[in-house]
């Protein structure tokens, strides 16, 4: 299975840190955020990963190169302006191929076992959902059994980890567009499977949350 790490965003909420460093290269626990994702994918047996880039793209490719252990790294350069999540994945589809592929948001940290993701999801996508963090108490979608529904009692937050089929993007055109509307349409049709992950997960969206995660990981390293 191939994988994609979303790494093209400007990281506006992380400024001024991201004025000179792309967000995926910001360090926590002594290494760049994106390296945690590459390590998790390598443990899961992924041998080819696509990273989309835009803002300070040259820094990312210079830092990571074309290989990470036995894993090949390919880049999907979007130009000076990122294409958003939907447009970025759509732009990378020629590199990802026809089989289902993993997508991980480059701006999160987690300990989810990527090897547990279904290689052949029942539908156009399978999403890993987590408890709602303080900054996003309303959640994204509701989970009923193993399916996402537009509304329900158990509303959870999309972790930024999932398996996708290219079919989710049928009818899309190249350009800037978000992933959420595509997911919402498929969810309203009952076609998206999901799971509730109870492990560690962080949305590293602000300098404060980055510093908190860094301190937490460094405490882990001392014990």
C-alpha positions as CSV (number, residue, x, y, z in Angstrom):
1,X,0.0,0.0,0.0
2,X,1.2,3.5,-0.9
3,X,0.8,6.5,1.4
4,X,0.5,10.3,1.2
5,X,1.6,12.8,3.8
6,X,-0.2,16.2,3.5
7,X,2.6,18.8,4.0
8,X,1.8,21.7,1.6
9,X,0.1,24.2,3.9
10,X,1.4,27.6,4.9
11,X,0.8,27.0,8.6
12,X,-0.7,30.5,9.3
13,X,-1.6,29.7,12.9
14,X,2.0,28.6,13.6
15,X,3.5,31.9,12.6
16,X,6.1,33.2,13.2
17,X,7.6,29.7,13.4
18,X,6.5,28.8,9.9
19,X,7.7,32.1,8.3
20,X,11.1,30.4,7.7
21,X,10.4,26.7,8.4
22,X,7.7,24.6,6.8
23,X,5.4,23.2,9.5
24,X,6.2,19.5,8.9
25,X,9.8,20.3,9.7
26,X,9.1,21.9,13.1
27,X,10.6,19.7,15.8
28,X,9.0,17.9,18.7
29,X,10.8,15.5,21.0
30,X,14.0,16.1,19.1
31,X,12.9,15.4,15.5
32,X,10.7,16.9,12.8
33,X,6.9,16.2,13.0
34,X,7.0,14.5,9.6
35,X,9.7,12.0,10.6
36,X,7.2,10.5,13.1
37,X,4.8,9.8,10.2
38,X,7.6,8.3,8.0
39,X,8.6,6.1,10.9
40,X,5.0,4.9,11.4
41,X,4.6,4.2,7.7
42,X,7.8,2.3,7.6
43,X,6.8,0.1,10.5
44,X,3.6,-0.6,8.7
45,X,5.5,-1.9,5.7
46,X,4.7,1.0,3.4
47,X,7.4,1.2,0.7
48,X,6.4,4.3,-1.2
49,X,5.2,7.6,0.2
50,X,4.1,10.8,-1.6
51,X,4.5,14.1,0.1
52,X,2.8,17.2,-1.3
53,X,4.6,20.5,-1.0
54,X,4.1,24.2,-1.7
55,X,5.3,26.6,1.0
56,X,9.1,26.4,1.4
57,X,8.9,23.1,-0.6
58,X,12.6,23.0,-1.3
59,X,13.4,22.7,2.5
60,X,11.2,19.6,2.8
61,X,12.8,17.8,-0.1
62,X,16.3,18.9,1.0
63,X,15.7,17.6,4.5
64,X,14.1,14.3,3.6
65,X,15.7,13.4,0.2
66,X,14.3,10.5,-1.9
67,X,14.5,7.6,0.5
68,X,13.7,6.9,4.2
69,X,15.2,3.6,4.9
70,X,13.6,1.1,2.4
71,X,10.8,3.6,1.6
72,X,10.9,5.7,-1.5
73,X,9.8,9.3,-1.2
74,X,8.2,11.1,-4.1
75,X,7.0,14.7,-4.1
76,X,3.9,16.3,-5.5
77,X,4.7,20.0,-5.9
78,X,1.6,22.2,-6.0
79,X,3.2,25.5,-6.9
80,X,3.5,28.6,-4.7
81,X,-0.1,28.2,-3.3
82,X,-1.3,24.9,-1.8
83,X,-4.3,23.2,-3.3
84,X,-6.0,22.5,0.0
85,X,-6.6,18.9,1.2
86,X,-8.9,17.7,-1.6
87,X,-7.0,19.4,-4.4
88,X,-3.7,18.2,-3.1
89,X,-4.7,14.6,-2.9
90,X,-6.4,14.8,-6.3
91,X,-3.2,16.3,-7.8
92,X,-1.2,13.4,-6.4
93,X,-3.5,10.6,-7.7
94,X,-1.2,9.8,-10.7
95,X,1.6,9.0,-8.2
96,X,-0.7,7.1,-5.8
97,X,-2.0,4.6,-8.3
98,X,-5.3,2.7,-8.4
99,X,-5.2,0.8,-5.2
100,X,-6.4,2.2,-1.8
101,X,-3.8,4.4,-0.2
102,X,-3.1,5.9,3.3
103,X,-3.4,9.6,3.9
104,X,-1.9,11.3,7.0
105,X,-2.1,14.9,7.8
106,X,1.4,16.1,8.3
107,X,0.4,18.5,11.1
108,X,-0.7,15.9,13.7
109,X,1.2,13.6,16.1
110,X,-0.2,10.2,17.1
111,X,0.7,6.7,18.2
112,X,-1.9,5.0,16.0
113,X,-0.6,1.7,14.5
114,X,-0.9,2.4,10.8
115,X,-0.6,-1.3,10.0
116,X,-4.1,-1.7,11.5
117,X,-5.7,0.3,8.7
118,X,-7.8,-1.8,6.3
119,X,-6.0,-2.4,3.0
120,X,-9.4,-2.9,1.3
121,X,-11.9,-0.5,2.9
122,X,-15.6,-1.1,2.5
123,X,-16.4,2.1,0.5
124,X,-14.4,5.1,-0.8
125,X,-12.7,5.8,2.5
126,X,-12.1,4.6,6.0
127,X,-11.3,7.2,8.6
128,X,-9.7,7.1,12.1
129,X,-11.8,9.2,14.5
130,X,-10.6,10.5,17.9
131,X,-12.2,12.1,20.9
132,X,-12.9,15.8,20.4
133,X,-10.0,18.0,21.6
134,X,-10.6,21.2,23.6
135,X,-10.2,23.4,20.6
136,X,-12.7,21.4,18.5
137,X,-15.5,20.4,21.0
138,X,-18.2,20.0,18.4
139,X,-16.4,17.3,16.4
140,X,-16.6,16.6,12.7
141,X,-18.9,13.5,12.1
142,X,-21.0,11.1,14.1
143,X,-20.1,7.4,14.4
144,X,-22.7,4.6,14.5
145,X,-21.1,1.2,14.7
146,X,-18.5,1.2,12.0
147,X,-20.1,3.8,9.8
148,X,-20.0,7.6,9.9
149,X,-23.3,9.4,9.8
150,X,-24.1,13.1,9.4
151,X,-25.5,13.5,12.9
152,X,-25.8,11.3,16.0
153,X,-24.9,11.1,19.7
154,X,-21.3,10.1,19.3
155,X,-19.7,13.0,17.5
156,X,-15.9,12.6,17.0
157,X,-13.0,14.5,15.3
158,X,-11.3,13.2,12.2
159,X,-7.8,12.4,13.2
160,X,-6.2,13.2,9.8
161,X,-5.5,9.4,9.3
162,X,-7.4,7.4,6.8
163,X,-7.4,5.1,3.8
164,X,-8.8,6.4,0.5
165,X,-9.8,5.2,-2.9
166,X,-9.4,7.3,-5.9
167,X,-13.1,6.9,-6.6
168,X,-13.9,9.4,-3.9
169,X,-12.5,12.1,-6.2
170,X,-14.6,11.0,-9.3
171,X,-15.9,14.1,-11.1
172,X,-13.4,16.5,-9.4
173,X,-11.4,19.0,-11.5
174,X,-7.8,20.1,-10.9
175,X,-7.5,23.2,-8.6
176,X,-8.0,24.3,-5.0
177,X,-10.7,22.5,-3.1
178,X,-11.3,21.0,0.3
179,X,-11.6,17.3,1.2
180,X,-14.5,17.8,3.7
181,X,-17.3,18.3,1.2
182,X,-16.4,15.1,-0.6
183,X,-16.4,13.2,2.7
184,X,-19.7,14.8,3.8
185,X,-21.4,13.8,0.6
186,X,-20.2,10.2,0.9
187,X,-21.1,10.1,4.6
188,X,-24.7,11.3,3.8
189,X,-24.8,8.3,1.4
190,X,-23.6,5.9,4.2
191,X,-20.5,4.9,2.3
192,X,-17.7,5.9,4.7
193,X,-16.4,3.4,7.4
194,X,-14.6,4.5,10.5
195,X,-13.1,3.5,13.8
196,X,-12.8,5.2,17.2
197,X,-9.1,5.4,18.3
198,X,-8.6,5.9,22.0
199,X,-4.8,6.3,22.0
200,X,-2.6,9.4,21.9
201,X,-3.2,12.0,19.3
202,X,-2.5,15.7,19.0
203,X,-3.4,18.4,16.5
204,X,-0.2,20.5,16.5
205,X,-2.0,23.6,15.3
206,X,-0.4,26.4,17.4
207,X,3.0,27.3,18.8
208,X,1.6,26.6,22.3
209,X,0.3,23.1,21.4
210,X,3.7,22.4,19.7
211,X,5.5,23.4,22.9
212,X,3.2,21.3,25.0
213,X,3.7,18.2,22.9
214,X,7.5,18.8,22.8
215,X,7.6,18.9,26.6
216,X,5.4,15.8,26.9
217,X,7.6,13.8,24.5
218,X,10.8,14.9,26.3
219,X,9.2,13.7,29.6
220,X,8.5,10.4,27.9
221,X,12.2,10.1,26.9
222,X,13.4,10.6,30.5
223,X,11.2,7.8,31.8
